[in-house]
Amino acid sequence: MLRTIVLPLILTTLAGTAMNAQDTPAPPHDARRFVRVQGHGTVAAEPDQARLPVQVATRAETASDAMAQANQKTSAVLKMLRDLGVEAKDIQTSRVNVAPVLDYQRNIQPPPIVGYTGSNEFVVLFRGPLMEKAGAFMDRAVSAGVTSFGGLGFENSKQRTLEQDALKRAASDARARAEVLARELGAAVGDVLRVEEHGAAPAPMLRTMAMADAAGGGAPVMKGELSIPAHITVTFELK
């Protein structure tokens, strides 16, 4: 008797719930008019610092000898930087590595170890007037044991402020574009509904100098000008 009474009540309740869900109207769509525009802004600035990756690599019969030779040559290069006026805080080690050298030509598995390489990699920051000494350093560093340089990257120490200035110009540009469109279409620009930044912060300006150029006579360092862009998309309500 209990099962006969309870079961219809449960079915009725579930059926009623399903009917209520189907009868519930969907939420109304946003009927506001809007316009979506892109804004662009650029700020030009003169670089005031240069960043240079440096590598010192050696080879020896044992791992300890390879690393000892790399450390000895690195010490000479670091002294050279100190003599130029570069402070210790502006020299940062990026990688220290020792690895076996394998002979694949003998067709032996596993390939025999015929020596070891040791390497020190670090990045030097030339600030302000020291940028002019980067070329001279590269010229002298080759004879001191540097085996390769990365791209010489030019930067501005106020990068964050410059990026914000570029964003301000992009915002002004976006509003100006929206106002032109609204005016021509018989409307007026209202509140901002959405803003998207497209992450246009620039990579440092690079100058790649070949080893031969640096060893030949110190290639001149042309720092040029930085261009910091900003790109945004803004959605404005139309009145």
C-alpha positions in Angstrom: 0.0 0.0 0.0 2.8 2.4 0.8 4.5 1.8 -2.5 1.3 2.4 -4.4 0.8 5.8 -2.8 4.3 7.2 -2.8 5.4 6.3 -6.3 2.7 8.4 -8.1 3.6 11.4 -5.9 7.3 11.1 -6.9 6.5 10.9 -10.6 4.1 13.8 -10.3 6.7 15.9 -8.7 9.4 15.1 -11.2 7.0 15.7 -14.1 6.0 19.0 -12.6 9.7 20.0 -12.2 10.4 19.2 -15.9 7.4 21.2 -17.0 8.4 24.2 -14.9 11.9 24.1 -16.4 10.5 24.0 -19.9 8.1 26.8 -19.2 10.8 29.1 -17.7 11.6 31.8 -20.3 15.2 32.4 -21.3 16.8 35.5 -20.0 16.4 38.5 -22.3 19.3 39.4 -24.6 21.2 42.7 -24.0 19.5 45.1 -26.3 22.1 47.9 -25.9 23.8 49.2 -29.0 27.5 49.2 -29.0 30.6 49.8 -31.2 33.9 47.9 -31.0 37.1 49.6 -32.1 40.8 49.1 -32.0 43.2 51.7 -30.6 46.9 52.0 -31.3 49.6 54.0 -29.6 53.4 54.2 -30.0 56.1 55.9 -27.9 59.6 56.5 -29.2 62.5 56.5 -26.8 66.3 56.5 -26.9 67.9 53.4 -25.3 69.9 54.0 -22.2 71.3 50.5 -21.6 72.4 47.5 -23.6 72.3 43.8 -22.7 74.9 41.4 -24.0 74.9 37.6 -23.6 78.5 36.2 -23.4 79.8 32.6 -23.5 83.2 31.2 -22.5 83.7 27.5 -23.6 86.7 25.2 -23.3 87.6 21.6 -23.9 89.9 19.2 -22.0 90.5 15.6 -21.3 88.7 15.6 -18.0 85.6 17.4 -16.7 87.5 19.1 -13.9 90.1 20.4 -16.3 87.5 21.7 -18.7 85.6 23.5 -16.0 88.8 24.9 -14.4 89.9 26.3 -17.8 86.5 27.9 -18.3 86.5 29.4 -14.9 90.0 30.8 -15.4 89.1 32.5 -18.7 85.8 33.8 -17.2 87.7 35.4 -14.4 89.9 37.2 -16.9 86.8 38.4 -18.8 85.1 39.6 -15.6 88.2 41.6 -14.6 88.1 43.2 -18.0 84.5 44.3 -17.4 85.4 45.7 -14.0 88.2 47.7 -15.6 85.7 49.1 -18.0 83.5 50.2 -15.1 80.8 47.6 -15.2 79.5 46.9 -11.7 79.1 43.3 -10.3 75.3 43.8 -10.0 75.1 44.2 -13.8 76.7 40.8 -14.5 74.4 37.8 -14.1 75.3 34.2 -14.6 72.8 32.4 -16.8 74.3 28.9 -17.2 77.2 26.8 -16.1 77.7 23.5 -17.9 80.1 20.6 -18.3 79.4 17.8 -20.7 81.2 14.8 -22.3 82.4 14.9 -25.9 81.3 11.7 -27.6 83.0 10.1 -30.7 80.2 8.9 -33.0 82.6 8.1 -35.9 83.8 4.8 -34.5 80.3 3.3 -34.7 80.6 2.0 -31.2 77.6 1.8 -28.8 77.6 3.6 -26.6 79.9 6.1 -28.2 83.2 6.5 -26.3 84.0 9.7 -24.4 86.9 11.5 -25.9 86.9 14.6 -23.7 84.8 17.2 -21.9 83.6 20.7 -22.6 83.1 23.3 -19.9 81.2 26.5 -20.4 80.2 29.6 -18.5 77.4 31.8 -19.8 76.5 35.2 -18.4 74.7 38.4 -19.4 76.3 41.9 -19.1 74.3 45.1 -18.7 76.0 48.2 -20.0 74.3 51.2 -18.5 74.3 54.8 -19.8 77.7 55.9 -21.0 79.1 52.3 -20.7 77.0 51.4 -23.8 79.7 53.1 -25.9 82.3 50.6 -24.5 80.4 47.5 -25.5 82.2 47.3 -28.9 85.6 47.7 -27.2 84.8 45.0 -24.8 83.8 42.6 -27.5 87.0 43.3 -29.3 89.2 42.5 -26.3 87.1 39.7 -24.9 87.7 37.4 -27.9 91.4 37.3 -27.1 90.6 36.7 -23.4 88.7 33.6 -24.2 85.1 34.5 -25.1 83.9 32.0 -27.7 80.5 33.6 -28.6 78.3 36.6 -28.1 74.5 36.7 -28.3 72.5 39.6 -29.8 73.3 43.0 -28.3 69.9 44.1 -27.0 69.1 47.8 -26.5 66.6 48.8 -23.8 65.3 51.7 -21.8 65.4 51.6 -18.0 62.0 53.2 -17.8 60.3 50.6 -20.0 57.3 50.2 -17.7 56.5 53.9 -17.8 56.9 54.0 -21.6 54.5 51.1 -22.0 51.9 52.9 -19.9 52.3 56.1 -22.0 51.8 54.0 -25.2 48.6 52.5 -23.6 47.3 56.0 -22.9 47.8 56.9 -26.5 46.0 53.7 -27.6 43.1 54.5 -25.3 42.8 58.0 -26.7 43.0 56.6 -30.2 40.2 54.1 -29.5 37.9 56.7 -28.1 38.5 59.0 -31.1 37.7 56.3 -33.6 34.5 55.4 -31.7 33.4 59.0 -31.6 33.9 59.4 -35.4 31.9 56.3 -36.1 29.1 57.2 -33.6 28.8 60.8 -35.0 28.5 59.6 -38.6 25.9 57.1 -37.6 23.8 59.6 -35.6 24.7 58.3 -32.1 26.9 59.2 -29.2 29.6 57.3 -27.3 28.6 56.1 -23.9 30.2 54.0 -21.2 33.0 51.5 -21.8 31.7 48.0 -21.8 34.9 46.0 -22.4 38.6 46.6 -22.8 41.2 44.1 -24.2 44.9 44.6 -24.3 46.8 42.7 -27.0 50.2 42.6 -25.3 52.4 44.6 -27.6 55.3 45.2 -25.3 58.4 45.1 -27.6 61.4 42.8 -27.4 64.7 44.6 -26.9 66.2 46.1 -30.1 68.9 43.7 -31.1 72.2 44.3 -32.9 73.9 41.0 -33.8 77.7 41.3 -34.2 79.7 38.4 -35.7 82.8 37.3 -34.0 84.9 38.2 -36.9 83.7 41.8 -36.8 84.4 42.1 -33.1 87.8 40.6 -33.5 88.7 42.7 -36.5 88.6 46.1 -35.0 85.6 46.6 -32.7 82.4 47.2 -34.7 80.7 50.5 -33.8 77.7 50.2 -31.6 74.7 52.0 -33.2 71.9 52.1 -30.6 69.2 53.7 -32.8 65.8 54.4 -31.3 63.3 52.2 -29.5 59.6 52.0 -30.5 57.2 50.9 -27.8 53.7 50.0 -29.2 50.4 49.3 -27.6 47.3 47.8 -29.1 43.9 47.5 -27.5 40.3 46.7 -28.4 37.5 48.7 -26.7 33.8 48.2 -26.7 31.7 51.4 -26.2 28.0 51.7 -25.5 26.1 53.8 -28.1 23.5 56.3 -26.9 
